[in-house]
């Protein structure tokens, strides 16, 4: 379909079209014919009629997000002679230059962490993901299951595999930006989680990535070669999905108190599993469950396939049901003994060591989520006028922005330091040394999100409580940020764990 030909108008010509039946307006140098749209306008006739034949740029950006212009581009009929656009249009795949909206390395600052491969990966990944953003937000609102086609598209691009961190499983993948699997490190993965956070669709992200990110490593690190060969290709391709099943209705952070049992059958060939799990990410969509159970030797990990005796029920939480959060029941489920992950009785250690990567990925997502909200607040404070001046001209608003920026950047700097440590430690060293610092960083980030959300809500006012429109991102954060402070270990448990781990290395002879 050929694009329509736009005309050039004088301002005087636009002024002539100032009635309800013949209504033109100007937005940033472009002319829009609202004559047939005015009765369809969700906000009623008056807000448009007030600017009939006039420049409505300031009024438009006081009420609408920029994507509204793209959505209703068909009403654009031309431009104003001699007027150059003053507002930068958001182009998918590009880097934002709003202060603190991106990692500093992408805004002209130096970094010891990011190399050329990281820039290539992030830029290519953003171009790949930005066209998916509209679908992600639609699914976030509808609550529908992310499609198998989308899951396999992510799998084909190597994104599902990369979501589980660097390792030999990436050797056969060509990742975004032409990055080879053996070049991929934890800073690449940090960028991956950050790019998905830009969707501001936490239920969607959890539905397509979260369940896999926290469950597949249990197979990669503790599964037998046969289990790896069977499961990993299917979940990394997007053909099948996977969940981590640890939390129960009776116990959350207290993993040692789980009640789900696994008893060996009389012939010794199977474990018979009985019990329930709750708040299981992606559980409704999962084909495999990496499950913490109690055997005669203590807590162990089993891979359970969806089969007879496995039932899942959807749980509605603060974010979208497209996450597939589930209540999972196991009733006399027969699981081959070959599905034991690692050694029987060592499941508690496996769970705790797996937490490091889970918590780290949550932090990568959370700091970018805070950046997104800070970017939104910068834009809103610059364009919103009250009491005759911009919001940002009020010292109290600048103070809120300062608090938001400083808390987010300090938390992210700690995250980058931990990421550097992960790049230079093997799995066992990470498990031994990083559990405490990771827990404390999670505590810090969850407190940061609380404060950023609170300040953002005050900056946006009523729009921060509205799911659509100008405050959409702020409403999403204030409704969902508690997931970070509860999932993967509550912040109180994280604070205590961090200090207890530090005390293990406290010199016995240290005195004032």
Secondary structure, DSSP 8 states (H G I E B T S, - for coil): ------EEE-HHHHHT-BSSSSBEEEETTEEEE-TTTGGG-TT-SHHHHTTTTSB-HHHHHHH--THHHHHTGGGEEEEETT----S----TT----STTSS-GGGGT---SS--HHHHHHHHHHHHHHHTTHHHHHHHHHH-----HHHHHHHHHTTHHHHTT-SSGGGTT-EEGGGEEGGG--HHHHHHHHHHHHTT--HHHHIIIIIHHHHHHHHHHHHS-HHHHHHHHHHHHTTSS-EEEE--BTTBSS-GGG---EEEE-TTSSEEEEEEEEEEETTGGG-SEEEEEEEETTEEEEEEEES-TTEEEEE---SS-GGG--EEEEEEEEEEEGGGEESSTT-HHHHHHHHHHHHHHHHHHHHHHHHHHHHHHHHHHHHH-EETTEEGGGSHHHHHHHHHHHHHHHHHHHHHHHHHHHHHTS-HHHHHHHHHHHHHHHHHHHHHHHHHHHHHHHHHHGGGGG-SSGGGHHHHHHHHHTHHHHHTTS-HHHHHHHHHHHHHHT--TT---
